Amino acid sequence: MKALLLSCCYNILYTIGWLVTLPSYLLKQKRRGGFGTGLMERFGLYRVSYNREPKGVLYVHAVSVGEVVIALKFLRAWLRERGGSAVLATSTATGHATAMNAQVPGVRVIYSPFDLLGLPGRCFDRFEPEAIVLVEAELWPNFARAAKVRGIPMAMINARMSARSESRYRAFKWLSKYYFSFLDTMGVQDKGDVQRFESVGVSPAVIHVTGSIKFDQQTADRRDANPEFSAILEKLKRGKPVVLAASTHDGEEVLIAEAARKAGGFPLIVPRHAERRHTVVKDLSARGWQCILRTEGEIPETLKENVCYVVDTTGELKDWTALADVAVIGKSFLADGGQNPAEAVACGVPVLTGPHMENFDALVQLLEGVDGITRCGEEQLPDVLKEMLDNPLLAHAQASRAQVALKAHYGATARTIRMICIMLKIPV
């Protein structure tokens, strides 16, 4: 009875909220290029005929670009080992574009349905999943119930929970315990996540420490960096060390570019959201910067002294990171939470962040424990950055320590596959 009451309340509130926010959602999708890419799939309307769809698939649900990258890495390994076909469902236009551009054989890319009553079930009936895999902590009530009713086992992989999320979940532990009970198994990134998920009501029996698929990467050889990107930077940087502003948010582009100028570096800027390109250029131009956009293609013959390169595309961060001398992580200075520093660590690039790295607290603590990362406030950024650029041997010693610390996550993809095989009771 209690579950039925919760379901009714959720569906009423969700539907009202959905109707209120739908116009802004559609506007955002238009701005990010969602229209014309099959966006109606979120409403349960498909352009591909039912008979042409794959059946008995592994259904993987990811949200935006970061989760999609993890999902693609997992799916490539799964399909290589197990064969068959899969559906990769995303929630954002940029995530959908990333999945489509990957062109992984055997993977049907769709938009995930809204969690309106009936839509998740309609999607499941179309693809008849053998199992559902949720990337990180993304679980919706109608989605979960639709899977349960159809007897579809469900796993959550690469799960993590910040201290801030834990406090919110614990405030409604009775509710979170109910919804997490729909999971058959859960792979978490480290032991700290085990404690946090247990504290919000997840059964210890379903939790397994698999490590982070995101961090499961061998160290990259920077000599293998994309030659096209190397040629672009050689024309622009004029012998200066490259300061990567990685996954920046509003205002951080100017902050990091100015710090790079004072420290004697060349700013390579990769905004978190490529559609912010016009705002980024406007803000930088107002401070006297000449901005060269990745999407413009050609590099002008005449360049100012203060020139920076803005990568207004998606899916290229790893390649640009490999060319940086220092990576400054976005969303850590003028916004809360931070972005993931693991890519830079894997590439052997020294990492500098602001004070706000709450979303990656466990990783940052791990790196700080071995002196593998540098943190500072926005006022100290120019001086700290200059010190790192002036002492490259010390900076790269820091990067080496960080790489060693991440080795605990190597093999996470294989451990995750094993966990799902055990859930499905198939040979490992």
C-alpha positions in Angstrom: 0.0 0.0 0.0 2.8 2.4 0.9 4.6 1.6 -2.4 1.4 2.3 -4.3 0.9 5.6 -2.5 4.5 6.6 -3.3 4.0 5.7 -6.9 0.9 7.8 -7.2 2.5 10.8 -5.5 5.6 10.5 -7.7 3.7 10.3 -11.0 1.5 13.3 -10.1 4.5 15.4 -9.1 6.7 14.3 -11.9 4.1 14.9 -14.5 3.4 18.4 -13.2 7.1 19.2 -13.0 7.7 17.7 -16.5 5.0 19.9 -18.0 6.4 23.0 -16.3 10.0 22.4 -17.4 9.2 21.0 -20.9 9.5 24.3 -22.8 12.9 25.1 -21.3 14.0 21.5 -22.0 13.0 21.7 -25.6 14.8 25.1 -25.9 17.9 23.6 -24.5 17.8 20.7 -26.9 17.3 23.1 -29.8 20.4 25.0 -28.7 22.4 21.8 -28.3 21.3 20.4 -31.7 18.9 17.8 -30.4 16.2 18.4 -33.0 16.5 16.1 -36.0 18.4 13.5 -34.1 15.5 11.3 -33.0 14.5 13.4 -30.0 10.9 12.1 -30.2 12.2 8.8 -28.8 12.1 10.4 -25.4 8.3 10.4 -25.9 8.3 6.7 -27.1 8.1 7.5 -30.8 10.6 5.8 -33.0 11.7 6.3 -36.6 12.9 2.7 -37.1 10.2 0.1 -37.6 9.6 -2.3 -34.7 10.6 -5.4 -36.8 14.0 -3.9 -37.6 15.0 -3.3 -34.0 17.4 -5.6 -32.2 15.8 -7.9 -29.6 17.2 -9.5 -26.5 19.8 -6.7 -26.1 21.9 -5.5 -23.3 20.2 -2.2 -22.5 22.7 0.4 -21.2 21.4 3.7 -19.8 23.7 6.7 -19.7 22.8 10.4 -19.2 25.3 12.9 -20.8 28.7 12.8 -22.4 30.7 11.7 -19.4 28.5 8.7 -18.7 28.2 7.9 -22.4 32.0 7.7 -22.7 32.0 5.2 -19.8 29.2 3.2 -21.4 31.0 3.0 -24.8 34.1 1.8 -23.1 32.1 -0.9 -21.3 30.1 -1.9 -24.4 33.2 -2.3 -26.6 34.6 -4.7 -24.1 31.3 -6.5 -23.5 30.5 -7.0 -27.2 34.1 -8.1 -27.9 33.8 -10.8 -25.2 30.2 -11.8 -25.3 28.9 -10.8 -28.8 25.3 -10.0 -29.4 23.8 -6.6 -29.6 23.1 -3.6 -27.3 21.0 -0.5 -26.9 22.7 2.6 -25.6 20.1 5.1 -24.3 21.1 8.7 -23.6 19.3 11.7 -22.1 21.1 14.7 -23.7 21.7 15.8 -27.3 25.5 16.0 -26.7 25.5 12.5 -25.1 23.5 11.2 -28.1 25.9 12.8 -30.6 28.9 11.3 -28.8 27.3 7.8 -28.9 26.4 8.2 -32.6 29.8 9.4 -33.6 31.4 6.4 -31.9 29.7 4.1 -34.4 30.2 1.0 -32.3 29.1 -2.1 -34.3 26.1 -3.8 -32.8 25.0 -0.8 -30.7 21.7 0.9 -31.4 21.7 4.4 -30.0 18.5 5.9 -28.8 17.2 8.7 -26.5 16.0 7.3 -23.2 12.3 7.7 -22.5 11.0 10.2 -20.1 10.0 8.6 -16.8 6.3 9.2 -17.5 4.1 6.3 -16.7 4.1 3.8 -19.6 7.0 5.1 -21.6 9.8 3.0 -20.1 7.7 -0.1 -20.5 7.0 0.7 -24.1 10.7 1.0 -24.7 11.5 -2.3 -23.0 8.8 -4.1 -25.0 10.4 -2.8 -28.1 13.9 -4.1 -27.4 13.2 -7.0 -25.0 16.4 -6.5 -22.9 18.1 -9.5 -21.3 19.5 -7.1 -18.8 19.6 -3.4 -18.0 22.9 -1.6 -17.0 22.7 1.9 -15.5 25.9 3.9 -15.7 26.6 5.6 -12.3 23.8 6.6 -9.9 20.9 7.2 -12.3 17.7 5.3 -11.3 14.1 6.4 -12.1 11.0 4.9 -10.4 8.8 4.1 -13.4 11.9 2.9 -15.3 12.8 0.6 -12.4 9.2 -0.7 -11.9 8.8 -1.4 -15.6 12.0 -3.5 -15.5 10.9 -5.4 -12.4 7.4 -6.2 -13.8 9.1 -7.7 -16.9 11.6 -9.7 -14.9 14.6 -7.8 -16.4 17.6 -8.0 -14.1 19.2 -4.6 -13.5 22.7 -3.5 -12.6 24.3 -0.2 -11.7 27.9 0.1 -12.8 30.7 2.6 -12.0 28.5 3.9 -9.2 29.7 6.6 -6.9 28.2 8.9 -4.3 29.6 12.1 -3.0 29.3 13.1 0.6 26.8 15.8 -0.4 24.6 13.3 -2.2 24.8 10.9 0.7 23.4 13.5 3.1 20.5 14.2 0.8 19.7 10.5 0.3 20.0 9.8 4.1 17.4 12.5 4.7 14.9 10.2 2.8 16.5 6.9 3.6 13.2 5.1 3.7 12.6 6.2 0.1 16.0 5.6 -1.3 16.1 2.1 0.3 12.9 1.3 -1.6 14.1 2.4 -5.0 17.6 0.9 -4.7 15.9 -2.4 -3.9 15.1 -2.7 -7.6 18.8 -3.3 -8.3 20.1 -6.9 -8.6 23.8 -5.9 -8.4 25.9 -2.7 -8.1 29.5 -2.1 -9.0 31.0 0.9 -7.0 34.3 2.7 -7.6 35.9 2.3 -4.1 35.4 1.3 -0.5 34.2 4.7 0.5 31.3 4.3 -2.0 30.4 1.0 -0.3 29.9 2.8 3.0 27.9 5.6 1.5 25.5 3.4 -0.4 25.0 1.2 2.6 24.2 4.2 4.7 21.3 5.2 2.4 19.8 1.7 2.4 21.4 -0.3 -0.3 21.8 -4.0 0.7 25.5 -4.9 1.3 24.8 -8.2 -0.6 24.4 -6.4 -3.9 27.4 -4.1 -3.6 30.8 -5.0 -5.2 33.9 -2.9 -5.5 34.9 -3.0 -9.2 36.8 0.2 -9.5 36.2 3.0 -12.0 35.8 2.2 -15.7 36.7 5.8 -16.3 40.0 5.3 -14.6 40.6 1.9 -16.2 43.1 3.1 -18.8 46.7 2.4 -19.3 48.9 5.4 -19.2 48.9 7.2 -22.5 52.0 7.8 -24.6 52.0 11.5 -25.4 54.1 10.8 -28.5 51.0 9.3 -30.0 49.1 12.6 -29.7 46.9 13.5 -32.7 49.3 15.0 -35.3 46.6 17.3 -36.7 46.1 18.8 -33.2 49.8 19.1 -32.6 50.2 21.0 -35.9 47.5 23.5 -34.9 49.1 24.2 -31.5 52.6 24.6 -33.0 51.3 27.4 -35.2 49.6 29.1 -32.2 51.6 28.6 -29.1 54.8 30.3 -30.3 57.0 28.1 -28.1 55.0 28.7 -25.0 53.9 25.8 -22.7 50.3 24.8 -23.2 47.8 25.4 -20.4 44.7 23.3 -20.9 41.5 24.8 -19.4 39.5 21.5 -19.2 35.7 21.4 -19.1 35.3 25.0 -18.0 32.1 26.6 -16.8 30.9 30.2 -17.1 33.7 32.7 -16.2 36.5 30.2 -15.9 37.7 30.7 -19.4 38.7 34.3 -18.7 40.1 33.3 -15.3 42.4 30.6 -16.6 43.4 32.4 -19.8 44.5 35.4 -17.8 46.4 33.2 -15.3 48.1 31.4 -18.2 49.1 34.8 -19.7 50.7 35.9 -16.5 52.4 32.6 -16.1 53.8 32.7 -19.6 51.6 29.9 -21.0 49.4 29.4 -24.0 45.7 29.0 -23.2 44.0 25.9 -24.8 40.3 26.2 -23.7 37.8 23.3 -23.9 34.5 24.5 -22.5 32.3 21.8 -20.8 29.4 22.8 -23.1 30.4 23.5 -26.7 27.2 25.5 -27.3 28.6 28.2 -25.0 31.1 29.1 -27.7 29.7 32.6 -28.4 29.6 33.5 -24.7 33.2 32.3 -24.3 34.4 34.3 -27.3 32.6 37.4 -26.1 34.0 37.2 -22.6 37.6 36.6 -23.8 37.4 39.2 -26.5 36.3 41.8 -24.0 39.7 41.2 -22.2 41.7 41.6 -25.4 42.0 38.0 -26.4 41.9 36.8 -30.1 39.9 33.6 -30.0 40.5 30.9 -32.6 37.6 28.4 -32.7 38.1 24.8 -33.5 35.0 24.8 -35.7 36.4 27.7 -37.8 39.0 25.4 -39.3 41.6 27.7 -40.7 44.0 29.7 -38.6 44.2 33.4 -39.5 47.5 34.7 -41.0 47.6 37.6 -38.5 47.7 36.7 -34.9 47.7 39.0 -31.8 50.0 38.6 -28.9 47.2 37.4 -26.7 45.7 34.5 -28.7 43.9 31.5 -27.4 42.4 28.3 -29.0 38.8 27.4 -28.1 37.8 23.7 -28.8 34.1 24.1 -29.3 33.5 20.5 -30.3 32.7 17.4 -28.3 34.6 14.1 -27.9 38.1 15.5 -28.4 39.2 16.4 -24.9 41.4 13.3 -24.5 43.4 14.2 -27.6 43.9 17.8 -26.6 44.8 16.8 -23.1 47.7 14.7 -24.3 49.3 17.9 -25.7 49.0 20.0 -22.5 51.9 20.9 -20.2 49.5 21.5 -17.3 45.7 20.8 -17.1 43.6 23.2 -15.1 40.3 21.5 -14.2 37.1 23.4 -14.8 34.0 23.8 -12.5 36.4 23.9 -9.6 37.0 27.7 -9.3 33.7 29.5 -10.1 31.3 26.6 -9.7 30.8 23.7 -7.3 31.7 20.1 -7.8 34.6 20.1 -10.3 35.2 18.0 -13.4 37.0 14.7 -13.7 40.8 15.0 -13.6 41.3 11.3 -14.5 41.8 11.9 -18.2 44.7 14.3 -17.6 46.3 11.9 -15.0 46.1 9.0 -17.5 47.9 11.2 -20.1 50.7 12.0 -17.7 49.7 15.7 -17.5 50.2 17.6 -14.2 46.8 18.6 -12.8 45.8 21.8 -11.1 42.4 22.4 -9.7 40.4 25.0 -7.8 39.0 24.4 -4.3 35.7 22.9 -5.4 36.2 19.3 -6.3 33.3 17.8 -4.3 32.0 15.6 -7.1 35.4 13.8 -7.2 36.2 13.9 -3.5 37.4 10.3 -3.3 39.7 10.6 -6.3 41.1 13.9 -5.2 41.8 12.5 -1.7 43.6 9.6 -3.3 45.7 11.9 -5.5 46.4 14.3 -2.6 47.5 11.4 -0.5 50.5 10.8 -2.9 51.0 14.5 -3.7 49.7 13.8 -7.2 47.5 16.9 -7.6 47.8 20.7 -6.9 44.9 22.7 -5.6 44.6 26.5 -5.1 42.1 29.4 -5.0 41.5 31.7 -8.0 43.7 34.5 -6.4 46.7 32.1 -6.2 46.1 30.5 -9.6 48.6 32.7 -11.7 51.4 32.2 -9.2 50.8 28.5 -8.7 50.5 27.9 -12.4 53.8 29.8 -13.1 55.6 27.7 -10.5 54.4 24.5 -12.2 55.4 25.8 -15.7 58.8 27.0 -14.4 59.5 23.7 -12.8 58.4 21.0 -15.4 60.4 18.2 -13.8 58.7 18.7 -10.4 55.3 19.0 -12.2 55.8 15.8 -14.1 57.0 14.0 -11.0 53.6 14.9 -9.5 51.9 13.5 -12.6 53.8 10.2 -12.3 52.7 9.8 -8.7 49.1 10.4 -9.8 49.4 7.7 -12.5 50.6 5.2 -10.0 47.7 6.0 -7.6 45.2 5.2 -10.3 46.5 1.7 -11.0 44.1 0.4 -8.4 41.4 1.0 -11.0 43.0 -0.9 -13.8 40.9 -3.9 -14.7 37.7 -2.3 -13.6 36.0 -3.0 -16.9 36.8 -6.7 -16.7 35.6 -6.8 -13.1 32.3 -5.1 -14.1 31.7 -7.6 -17.0 32.3 -10.5 -14.5 29.8 -9.0 -12.1 27.1 -8.7 -14.7 27.8 -12.3 -16.0 27.3 -13.6 -12.5 24.0 -11.6 -12.2 22.9 -13.2 -15.5 24.2 -16.7 -14.4 26.2 -17.1 -17.5 29.8 -18.5 -17.7 32.5 -15.9 -16.9 
